[in-house]
Amino acid sequence: MLGLGKKFPEFKKTSVVSLEKGSEFYDITNQDHIEGEKWMVMFWWPKDFTFVCPTEIAAFNDKVEDFADRDTMLIGASTDSEFVHLAWRQNHADLKGLQFPMLADTSKSLAEDLGILEENEKIAYRVTYIIDPQGIIRWVSANDLSVGRNVDEVLRVLDALQTDELCPCNWKAGEETLTV
């Protein structure tokens, strides 16, 4: 698995960004956040039309403004196609109002470059990346396929990274950082 301090791979992938006919799809690249001098959080799920995945996607969507307030581009991703993503959004009440792109890695090339493909089915593990504006991976977290992640923890770590300070265990935004 590609880890801390490494450059996030270059990519150009089709994403679902809307349910509006004619505006459903948009090509997104790794340069989108770098050119905007933004942080990026990319979280992966194994498969569309499953059970744990929509709970996570909806939880990220509930916090989309929190990511925006931190100048952070939020991207969800799986190895399903953009057409499967669109169908899922159209048919799942919790996904209809998504405010971030659902990246389609149908070639599995990005997931493979990241080293996050499950061995048997070649689906992505539940992995979350925080990438700084220079394209460097600053945090990575991986969960077993059966366990959902904690969006508040992603925000907590993002806050800590953005302080550019030493942050103690269980640190939260607004608390004192460590001085040396």
KENU-601738 format. One record per atom (N, C-alpha, C): x, y, z. Coordinates in pm, 1 decimal, decimal comma. Layout:
residues N
SITE         xx         yy         zz
SITE          X          Y          Z
...
//
This chain:
residues 180
SITE         xx         yy         zz
SITE       84,3     -116,9        0,0
SITE        0,0        0,0        0,0
SITE       89,3      123,9        0,0
SITE       59,9      216,2      -90,8
SITE      134,8      340,7      -97,0
SITE      108,4      419,3       30,7
SITE      214,1      469,1       92,3
SITE      197,7      526,3      224,6
SITE      251,1      666,5      241,3
SITE      272,0      700,3      365,3
SITE      309,6      834,7      407,0
SITE      434,5      885,7      337,0
SITE      428,2     1013,5      301,1
SITE      543,0     1079,4      240,9
SITE      559,2     1053,8       92,2
SITE      479,2      965,9       37,8
SITE      488,0      934,5     -105,6
SITE      400,3     1030,5     -185,5
SITE      438,8     1049,5     -309,5
SITE      360,2     1130,9     -401,6
SITE      236,5     1051,2     -442,6
SITE      119,4     1114,3     -432,4
SITE       -3,7     1047,9     -476,2
SITE        3,3     1032,1     -627,5
SITE      -36,9      916,3     -680,2
SITE      -24,1      892,1     -824,8
SITE     -104,5      990,5     -909,1
SITE      -53,1     1015,6    -1026,8
SITE     -128,5     1095,7    -1123,3
SITE     -246,3     1013,0    -1172,1
SITE     -358,6     1080,3    -1196,9
SITE     -476,3     1011,2    -1248,2
SITE     -565,8     1107,3    -1323,4
SITE     -643,7     1051,7    -1411,6
SITE     -753,9     1121,9    -1478,0
SITE     -864,7     1018,5    -1489,1
SITE     -973,2     1042,3    -1415,5
SITE    -1081,7      945,1    -1407,4
SITE    -1216,3     1015,4    -1422,9
SITE    -1311,8      944,3    -1478,6
SITE    -1447,4      995,4    -1488,7
SITE    -1515,9      981,1    -1353,4
SITE    -1588,5     1085,6    -1315,7
SITE    -1659,3     1087,1    -1187,9
SITE    -1804,6     1124,9    -1210,3
SITE    -1888,8     1076,8    -1121,2
SITE    -2028,3     1119,2    -1120,5
SITE    -2037,3     1239,1    -1027,1
SITE    -2089,1     1350,7    -1080,1
SITE    -2095,5     1473,2    -1002,0
SITE    -2236,9     1529,9     -989,9
SITE    -2333,8     1470,9    -1062,8
SITE    -2467,9     1527,2    -1063,9
SITE    -2568,4     1422,0    -1109,7
SITE    -2693,6     1445,1    -1076,4
SITE    -2801,8     1362,0    -1130,3
SITE    -2872,7     1431,8    -1245,8
SITE    -2832,3     1554,9    -1274,2
SITE    -2893,7     1633,5    -1381,5
SITE    -2851,4     1578,3    -1517,4
SITE    -2950,5     1547,7    -1601,0
SITE    -2924,3     1489,8    -1732,9
SITE    -2833,4     1582,0    -1814,5
SITE    -2726,8     1524,5    -1866,5
SITE    -2630,0     1599,4    -1944,6
SITE    -2514,8     1655,2    -1862,1
SITE    -2527,5     1652,6    -1729,8
SITE    -2422,7     1705,7    -1642,3
SITE    -2375,0     1602,5    -1540,6
SITE    -2402,8     1476,9    -1567,6
SITE    -2374,2     1371,2    -1470,3
SITE    -2226,6     1346,3    -1447,4
SITE    -2145,4     1360,4    -1552,3
SITE    -2007,7     1313,7    -1548,1
SITE    -1908,1     1428,3    -1564,3
SITE    -1792,6     1409,0    -1500,1
SITE    -1685,3     1506,6    -1508,1
SITE    -1553,6     1431,5    -1493,1
SITE    -1455,5     1463,9    -1575,7
SITE    -1322,6     1404,6    -1561,3
SITE    -1246,6     1481,1    -1454,2
SITE    -1197,4     1407,6    -1356,7
SITE    -1123,9     1467,0    -1245,6
SITE     -980,4     1414,8    -1249,9
SITE     -885,9     1501,0    -1212,6
SITE     -745,0     1461,3    -1212,2
SITE     -681,8     1495,9    -1078,0
SITE     -564,0     1441,5    -1055,3
SITE     -489,4     1475,1     -934,9
SITE     -448,1     1622,1     -935,8
SITE     -443,2     1683,5    -1051,5
SITE     -403,0     1823,9    -1060,8
SITE     -511,3     1920,1    -1012,0
SITE     -636,6     1874,4    -1006,3
SITE     -746,2     1963,1     -966,1
SITE     -724,4     2022,1     -827,8
SITE     -676,0     1943,1     -733,6
SITE     -655,0     1996,9     -598,6
SITE     -523,7     2072,6     -588,4
SITE     -423,4     2032,0     -664,5
SITE     -294,0     2099,7     -659,9
SITE     -306,7     2239,9     -718,7
SITE     -374,1     2251,1     -834,2
SITE     -391,1     2382,2     -896,8
SITE     -474,6     2474,7     -809,2
SITE     -568,9     2417,7     -734,6
SITE     -649,8     2497,4     -643,1
SITE     -584,9     2516,8     -508,1
SITE     -462,1     2466,4     -493,9
SITE     -386,9     2473,6     -368,6
SITE     -471,5     2424,0     -251,8
SITE     -536,6     2310,5     -274,0
SITE     -622,9     2252,1     -173,1
SITE     -566,1     2120,0     -123,6
SITE     -610,8     2081,3       -7,2
SITE     -587,8     1947,5       41,7
SITE     -687,6     1857,2      -29,1
SITE     -662,5     1727,3      -26,9
SITE     -756,8     1632,4      -85,9
SITE     -774,6     1515,1        9,5
SITE     -899,5     1477,0       28,9
SITE     -931,9     1353,1       97,7
SITE     -998,4     1263,9       -4,9
SITE     -937,6     1147,3      -27,3
SITE     -996,8     1047,8     -116,7
SITE    -1023,2      923,2      -34,0
SITE    -1149,4      881,8      -34,5
SITE    -1184,5      760,5       38,9
SITE    -1241,6      658,0      -58,6
SITE    -1200,9      534,5      -39,6
SITE    -1236,6      422,7     -127,4
SITE    -1332,5      328,3      -56,7
SITE    -1424,8      273,7     -133,1
SITE    -1512,3      168,6      -83,0
SITE    -1507,9       51,8     -179,7
SITE    -1545,2      -68,4     -134,7
SITE    -1530,1     -188,1     -218,0
SITE    -1626,3     -198,2     -336,8
SITE    -1756,0     -179,6     -311,6
SITE    -1854,1     -202,0     -418,7
SITE    -1976,2     -113,8     -398,6
SITE    -2032,5      -69,7     -509,0
SITE    -2161,3       -1,9     -504,8
SITE    -2271,0     -105,5     -478,3
SITE    -2387,0      -58,5     -439,5
SITE    -2503,8     -142,8     -411,3
SITE    -2474,6     -246,2     -302,4
SITE    -2400,2     -201,8     -199,2
SITE    -2372,2     -288,7      -85,4
SITE    -2428,0     -221,9       39,6
SITE    -2387,6     -266,6      156,6
SITE    -2455,1     -226,5      279,3
SITE    -2378,6     -127,3      365,9
SITE    -2250,7     -150,0      390,0
SITE    -2172,1      -59,5      473,0
SITE    -2137,9       67,4      394,5
SITE    -2109,0       52,4      267,1
SITE    -2061,6      163,9      184,2
SITE    -2153,1      286,8      185,6
SITE    -2284,0      271,9      167,2
SITE    -2365,9      393,9      165,5
SITE    -2370,2      465,4      300,2
SITE    -2349,7      393,0      409,9
SITE    -2346,6      460,1      540,6
SITE    -2225,8      553,0      548,8
SITE    -2113,9      508,8      494,3
SITE    -1992,7      591,4      494,5
SITE    -2007,7      709,6      399,2
SITE    -2056,2      682,9      280,0
SITE    -2070,3      788,2      179,2
SITE    -2163,8      896,7      230,9
SITE    -2275,9      857,2      289,9
SITE    -2370,4      954,0      346,5
SITE    -2305,9     1031,1      461,7
SITE    -2225,4      964,2      544,2
SITE    -2158,5     1031,6      656,4
SITE    -2059,0     1135,5      605,1
SITE    -1984,0     1103,1      500,5
SITE    -1894,0     1202,3      441,2
SITE    -1974,2     1319,1      385,2
SITE    -2085,7     1289,0      319,0
SITE    -2168,5     1395,3      261,4
SITE    -2223,6     1487,1      370,5
SITE    -2258,7     1431,0      484,8
SITE    -2307,9     1512,0      596,7
SITE    -2202,9     1611,4      644,4
SITE    -2077,4     1582,2      619,6
SITE    -1966,0     1667,1      665,9
SITE    -1898,1     1742,3      551,2
SITE    -1959,9     1745,1      433,4
SITE    -1896,0     1804,2      315,8
SITE    -1858,2     1951,2      339,2
SITE    -1940,9     2025,0      411,7
SITE    -1908,3     2165,6      440,6
SITE    -1787,1     2176,6      533,6
SITE    -1772,8     2079,4      623,7
SITE    -1656,4     2079,8      712,3
SITE    -1527,3     2062,6      632,5
SITE    -1530,8     1979,1      529,5
SITE    -1414,1     1962,6      443,1
SITE    -1389,8     2089,6      361,9
SITE    -1496,5     2147,9      308,8
SITE    -1483,5     2271,8      231,3
SITE    -1425,4     2383,7      317,5
SITE    -1468,9     2392,5      443,7
SITE    -1416,4     2494,7      534,4
SITE    -1266,9     2478,7      557,8
SITE    -1215,6     2359,9      533,4
SITE    -1073,0     2331,7      551,5
SITE     -997,6     2333,1      417,9
SITE    -1057,7     2395,4      316,3
SITE     -997,1     2401,8      181,6
SITE     -955,9     2264,0      133,0
SITE    -1047,3     2169,1      148,4
SITE    -1018,6     2030,9      113,9
SITE    -1118,0     1977,2       13,1
SITE    -1064,2     1922,8      -95,3
SITE    -1144,8     1856,3     -196,9
SITE    -1174,6     1715,2     -148,7
SITE    -1300,6     1678,1     -146,4
SITE    -1343,6     1546,0     -103,2
SITE    -1381,8     1464,2     -225,5
SITE    -1326,5     1342,9     -235,9
SITE    -1355,3     1253,7     -348,5
SITE    -1380,5     1114,3     -294,1
SITE    -1492,0     1053,9     -334,9
SITE    -1518,5      914,2     -305,1
SITE    -1481,7      831,0     -426,2
SITE    -1439,3      707,1     -406,9
SITE    -1391,8      626,8     -519,3
SITE    -1415,8      478,2     -497,7
SITE    -1439,2      409,8     -608,0
SITE    -1439,9      263,5     -609,6
SITE    -1401,3      219,1     -750,2
SITE    -1393,4       89,5     -767,6
SITE    -1357,1       36,3     -899,6
SITE    -1480,4       11,9     -986,6
SITE    -1597,9       49,4     -938,0
SITE    -1718,5       39,9    -1020,8
SITE    -1716,9      148,9    -1127,6
SITE    -1797,5      132,2    -1231,2
SITE    -1801,9      229,4    -1340,6
SITE    -1885,0      351,4    -1302,5
SITE    -1867,6      457,5    -1379,2
SITE    -1946,0      578,5    -1357,6
SITE    -2095,2      551,7    -1377,1
SITE    -2129,9      455,5    -1462,2
SITE    -2270,5      423,9    -1486,3
SITE    -2331,7      350,5    -1367,1
SITE    -2252,5      266,4    -1303,1
SITE    -2298,9      199,4    -1181,1
SITE    -2312,1      302,9    -1069,3
SITE    -2215,0      392,7    -1057,1
SITE    -2224,1      500,4     -957,3
SITE    -2352,3      581,1     -978,2
SITE    -2378,7      618,5    -1102,8
SITE    -2496,7      699,8    -1132,8
SITE    -2624,6      624,0    -1097,8
SITE    -2633,2      498,4    -1135,1
SITE    -2752,0      418,7    -1103,4
SITE    -2771,3      407,7     -953,1
SITE    -2663,2      389,3     -880,1
SITE    -2671,5      378,2     -734,8
SITE    -2721,3      508,3     -673,7
SITE    -2666,0      620,0     -721,4
SITE    -2711,5      750,6     -671,1
SITE    -2859,1      772,2     -701,1
SITE    -2901,5      731,9     -819,7
SITE    -3041,0      751,7     -857,9
SITE    -3136,2      665,1     -775,3
SITE    -3087,4      552,0     -725,6
SITE    -3174,3      454,6     -660,8
SITE    -3157,3      442,9     -510,2
SITE    -3067,0      519,5     -450,7
SITE    -3046,5      510,8     -306,0
SITE    -3074,4      649,0     -246,2
SITE    -3172,6      657,3     -161,1
SITE    -3215,9      785,8     -105,5
SITE    -3101,5      863,5      -39,8
SITE    -3011,7      794,9       29,5
SITE    -2902,6      863,3       98,9
SITE    -2795,2      917,2        5,4
SITE    -2797,6      876,1     -122,3
SITE    -2692,1      915,8     -215,9
SITE    -2738,3     1017,4     -319,8
SITE    -2865,7     1044,9     -325,0
SITE    -2917,5     1135,7     -428,6
SITE    -2860,3     1276,1     -418,2
SITE    -2838,1     1324,5     -297,7
SITE    -2792,1     1461,6     -279,6
SITE    -2642,7     1476,2     -256,3
SITE    -2562,7     1382,1     -305,0
SITE    -2418,1     1390,6     -282,2
SITE    -2361,1     1520,5     -337,8
SITE    -2267,9     1576,1     -262,7
SITE    -2206,0     1702,9     -300,6
SITE    -2057,4     1688,2     -331,1
SITE    -2013,5     1566,9     -356,7
SITE    -1874,5     1542,7     -394,8
SITE    -1873,1     1436,5     -504,1
SITE    -1765,2     1432,2     -583,0
SITE    -1758,8     1336,4     -693,5
SITE    -1740,7     1191,9     -647,1
SITE    -1801,6     1101,5     -724,1
SITE    -1780,7      957,2     -706,6
SITE    -1691,5      913,2     -822,2
SITE    -1565,1      893,0     -794,5
SITE    -1466,2      858,5     -896,0
SITE    -1481,0      712,1     -937,2
SITE    -1474,5      687,5    -1067,2
SITE    -1486,0      552,2    -1122,9
SITE    -1349,4      506,5    -1172,6
SITE    -1292,2      410,4    -1103,5
SITE    -1161,9      355,7    -1141,9
SITE    -1185,1      219,9    -1208,8
SITE    -1251,9      221,1    -1323,7
SITE    -1291,1       95,9    -1389,1
SITE    -1171,2       14,3    -1435,8
SITE    -1062,7       79,8    -1470,4
SITE     -942,8        6,4    -1512,1
SITE     -868,0      -49,0    -1391,4
SITE     -903,7       -0,8    -1273,2
SITE     -840,2      -37,4    -1147,4
SITE     -694,2        8,2    -1140,9
SITE     -656,7       95,5    -1232,7
SITE     -517,2      139,3    -1239,2
SITE     -477,9      225,3    -1119,4
SITE     -564,9      315,4    -1076,0
SITE     -531,7      398,5     -960,7
SITE     -527,6      313,5     -833,3
SITE     -628,8      228,7     -815,4
SITE     -629,3      139,7     -697,3
SITE     -506,2       49,3     -697,6
SITE     -465,6        5,4     -814,9
SITE     -346,1      -78,6     -824,9
SITE     -220,6        1,6     -791,3
SITE     -210,4      124,9     -844,8
SITE      -95,4      210,3     -812,2
SITE      -87,6      237,9     -662,2
SITE     -203,6      247,9     -598,3
SITE     -208,2      272,5     -454,1
SITE     -183,0      145,3     -372,9
SITE     -197,1       29,4     -437,8
SITE     -176,3      -97,8     -369,2
SITE     -288,9     -133,5     -274,4
SITE     -412,9      -98,7     -311,1
SITE     -526,4     -118,6     -220,8
SITE     -629,0     -219,1     -273,2
SITE     -592,0     -300,3     -371,4
SITE     -685,8     -399,7     -424,1
SITE     -682,9     -527,2     -340,8
SITE     -800,8     -572,7     -304,5
SITE     -815,9     -700,1     -235,3
SITE     -773,5     -809,4     -332,7
SITE     -705,7     -910,3     -285,0
SITE     -640,1    -1009,7     -370,5
SITE     -735,6    -1093,7     -455,6
SITE     -845,9    -1140,3     -399,7
SITE     -933,0    -1233,3     -472,5
SITE    -1027,0    -1166,0     -571,3
SITE    -1105,1    -1068,2     -523,7
SITE    -1204,5    -1004,0     -609,9
SITE    -1151,1     -882,2     -683,8
SITE    -1033,1     -834,4     -643,8
SITE     -973,3     -714,8     -703,2
SITE    -1063,3     -593,1     -685,9
SITE    -1120,6     -581,9     -564,8
SITE    -1196,6     -463,0     -527,5
SITE    -1113,5     -385,0     -426,5
SITE    -1141,3     -256,9     -414,9
SITE    -1063,4     -172,5     -324,6
SITE    -1101,2     -197,6     -179,5
SITE    -1000,9     -196,5      -93,3
SITE    -1026,3     -195,4       50,2
SITE    -1083,5      -58,9       88,7
SITE    -1135,6      -48,6      210,0
SITE    -1183,5       78,9      264,1
SITE    -1061,7      158,2      309,9
SITE    -1009,6      238,7      220,8
SITE     -887,5      314,2      248,7
SITE     -917,6      462,7      234,4
SITE     -862,1      540,9      324,4
SITE     -878,4      686,2      321,6
SITE     -740,4      750,3      315,6
SITE     -725,6      844,8      223,6
SITE     -601,3      920,0      208,4
SITE     -626,0     1066,9      235,6
SITE     -532,0     1131,0      304,7
SITE     -526,1     1276,1      311,9
SITE     -399,8     1316,4      237,6
SITE     -418,2     1400,7      135,3
SITE     -307,9     1443,5       48,8
SITE     -294,7     1594,5       61,2
SITE     -173,4     1643,0       81,6
SITE     -153,3     1787,3       97,4
SITE     -154,9     1856,9      -39,0
SITE     -153,8     1990,6      -40,0
SITE     -161,8     2064,1     -167,2
SITE      -44,2     2039,7     -261,8
SITE       64,2     1980,7     -212,9
SITE      177,6     1947,5     -299,9
SITE      165,8     1805,7     -356,1
SITE       58,4     1735,7     -322,6
SITE       36,1     1601,3     -374,6
SITE      102,0     1490,6     -293,7
SITE      141,1     1520,2     -170,7
SITE      208,2     1422,7      -85,1
SITE      107,1     1359,5       11,3
SITE      113,3     1227,7       24,1
SITE       25,9     1156,4      117,0
SITE       72,0     1186,7      259,1
SITE      -18,9     1242,9      338,3
SITE       13,2     1279,9      476,2
SITE      -52,7     1188,5      578,2
SITE     -155,4     1112,9      535,1
SITE     -223,9     1019,5      625,1
SITE     -293,2      914,2      540,3
SITE     -288,7      791,8      586,2
SITE     -360,1      683,6      520,7
SITE     -416,7      593,0      629,4
SITE     -539,3      550,1      608,1
SITE     -606,0      461,8      702,6
SITE     -678,8      354,8      622,1
SITE     -665,1      230,0      663,9
SITE     -729,3      119,1      592,1
SITE     -814,1       37,9      689,4
SITE     -932,7        3,2      644,5
SITE    -1024,2      -79,4      723,2
SITE    -1052,2     -209,1      649,1
SITE    -1082,3     -311,4      725,2
SITE    -1128,7     -436,0      667,6
SITE    -1257,1     -408,9      588,9
SITE    -1288,3     -494,4      494,1
SITE    -1406,0     -475,2      410,5
SITE    -1535,5     -465,9      490,8
SITE    -1539,9     -527,6      607,2
SITE    -1663,8     -533,8      684,3
SITE    -1682,1     -419,5      784,0
SITE    -1583,2     -328,0      795,0
SITE    -1588,2     -225,6      898,7
SITE    -1584,6      -85,5      837,3
SITE    -1685,8       -6,5      869,3
SITE    -1690,3      131,8      822,9
SITE    -1593,5      220,2      899,1
SITE    -1560,5      332,0      836,5
SITE    -1462,8      424,5      897,9
SITE    -1533,5      534,8      976,1
SITE    -1455,2      619,3     1042,6
SITE    -1505,6      727,7     1124,9
SITE    -1470,6      860,8     1058,0
SITE    -1570,0      930,2     1005,3
SITE    -1547,9     1055,5      933,0
SITE    -1495,5     1163,8     1026,4
SITE    -1542,0     1166,1     1150,2
SITE    -1491,9     1265,7     1245,0
SITE    -1342,5     1248,8     1270,4
SITE    -1293,9     1125,6     1268,2
SITE    -1150,5     1102,5     1285,7
SITE    -1072,4     1155,6     1165,3
SITE    -1127,1     1141,5     1045,1
SITE    -1061,9     1196,5      925,9
SITE    -1050,2     1348,2      941,0
SITE    -1157,2     1412,4      985,3
SITE    -1154,2     1558,3     1005,2
SITE    -1055,9     1598,0     1115,6
SITE    -1051,0     1520,6     1222,4
SITE     -958,6     1549,5     1331,9
SITE     -814,1     1545,1     1284,1
SITE     -781,7     1441,1     1207,1
SITE     -644,8     1427,7     1156,3
SITE     -614,2     1538,5     1055,7
SITE     -710,3     1571,6      969,5
SITE     -691,9     1681,1      875,2
SITE     -663,2     1811,7      950,1
SITE     -741,0     1838,7     1054,2
SITE     -716,3     1958,2     1135,4
SITE     -574,1     1957,5     1192,2
SITE     -533,3     1844,1     1245,3
SITE     -399,7     1833,5     1304,6
SITE     -291,7     1857,3     1200,3
SITE     -305,7     1796,3     1085,3
SITE     -206,0     1814,7      979,1
SITE     -198,7     1959,8      934,1
SITE     -313,4     2024,7      928,0
SITE     -315,8     2162,1      880,2
SITE     -258,6     2261,4      980,9
SITE     -242,4     2220,7     1107,8
SITE     -177,8     2310,8     1204,7
SITE      -28,5     2322,3     1177,3
SITE       28,6     2218,8     1115,1
SITE      173,0     2210,5     1092,7
SITE      248,4     2217,4     1226,1
SITE      184,1     2168,3     1331,6
SITE      239,9     2166,0     1466,7
SITE      242,6     2021,7     1516,4
SITE      302,6     2001,0     1631,4
SITE      298,4     1870,1     1697,0
SITE      167,7     1860,4     1774,9
SITE       88,9     1756,4     1747,5
SITE      -41,5     1740,6     1811,2
SITE      -42,1     1613,5     1895,5
SITE      -76,7     1625,1     2024,1
SITE      -75,6     1508,5     2111,9
SITE     -190,7     1412,1     2081,8
SITE     -186,7     1299,3     2146,1
SITE     -290,6     1198,0     2134,9
SITE     -427,4     1259,1     2164,6
SITE     -525,5     1223,5     2084,9
SITE     -664,3     1268,1     2101,4
SITE     -683,2     1418,6     2085,7
SITE     -584,8     1487,5     2029,4
SITE     -593,3     1631,5     2006,5
SITE     -714,5     1663,1     1919,9
SITE     -778,4     1776,6     1947,8
SITE     -889,9     1826,0     1867,8
SITE     -865,2     1971,5     1836,1
SITE     -922,7     2016,8     1725,2
SITE     -906,6     2156,2     1683,4
SITE     -943,2     2250,0     1797,6
SITE     -859,5     2351,8     1816,8
SITE     -881,1     2448,0     1922,3
SITE     -801,3     2419,3     2048,2
SITE     -754,6     2296,4     2062,3
SITE     -673,9     2262,0     2178,1
SITE     -528,2     2301,0     2153,7
SITE     -453,5     2307,3     2262,0
SITE     -311,9     2341,7     2254,5
SITE     -234,2     2232,8     2180,5
SITE     -137,9     2278,0     2100,4
SITE      -44,3     2185,2     2039,1
SITE       79,0     2179,3     2128,9
SITE      169,1     2090,8     2097,1
SITE      289,4     2073,2     2177,9
SITE      397,4     2170,5     2133,4
SITE      470,6     2220,7     2229,8
SITE      585,2     2307,2     2198,4
SITE      711,3     2235,1     2242,0
SITE      814,5     2257,3     2167,6
SITE      941,2     2190,2     2196,5
SITE     1041,3     2291,0     2248,2
//
